[in-house]
Amino acid sequence: MTKGAVQGGVELTRSAVSSGVSTVGQMVASGVGSVLGKSEELVDHYLPMTDEELAKLATAVEGFDPEQQRQQQSYFVRLGSLSTKLRHRALQHSLGKLQSARQSSQDLLAQLQRTLDLVESLKQGVDQRLQGGQEKLQQMWQEWNKKQPGGGKEQLPAEAVESGALTMLQGLSQQLQSSCQPLVCSLQGLPAGVQDTAGQVRHNVEELRAALASATSLQDVTGPVLARARSHATKARQLMDELVEHVASNTPLTWLVGPFAPSGKRPAELE
């Protein structure tokens, strides 16, 4: 397919896509079942195209040029360069990944918020309230530690609750930064406004991590530090929701989606 043919196809199908994309996006974002109904396993990674066809549509993304994509048979393409049927498949796949990345980040944010609340309670509490906060932190640390590489079922000694809480806070903020990376990086080719929102998500997550990273003990996590971390966490959550909902409802044909591998089958074979 030539560049002119691709551009022509984009223009010819623009009106049809504009009416269908919003509905598809809303269904994926809300977790409703597949609008395609057939060959759902192909949506996860494959497109019913040959390697040669996908290679012609391959578009460079940051750190992964078309030649590298061809060598690995793993391609990024502009949404508008695909036929209407394949565009729906690619859109479902990409919105699903975006939704999954958002959910992972939101889960980490919720855990981080609960830990911040308990740390604040621990620093302010006395007697029975203090003991209850320590027990909850011990339980949260155990749950978190079990999921870490090399983590086990060991108990956190009472005298190590504060150091354990700090380790967990810093670990969660680092994991959040890693979790947000796929979400932010999967938006190449989208309008400047979307990119700006993605940049704000990244900024707030980085500021959240920085607010906690410099602490060497829980005593360093002062009231102002807690307030700043909580503010960045709340803002990041809000921006993520806005970002995913906007993309799901206003998906432009310029979105670079993928990576996809060729299945070698033609669309008609999947009927």
Secondary structure, DSSP 8 states (H G I E B T S, - for coil): --HHHHHHHHHHHHHHHHHHHHHHHHHHHTT---SS-S-HHHHHHEESS-HHHHHHH---BTTB-HHHHHHHT-EEEEGGGS-HHHHHHHHHHHHHHHHHHHHHHHHHHHHHHHHHHHHHHHHH--HHHHHHHHHHHHHHHHHHHHTSTT--S----GGGHHHHHHHHHHHHHHHHHHHHHHHHHTTTTS-HHHHHHHHHHHHHHHHHHHHHHT-SSGGGS-HHHHHHHHHHHHHHHHHHHHHHHHHHHS--TT-EEEEEEE----GGGG-
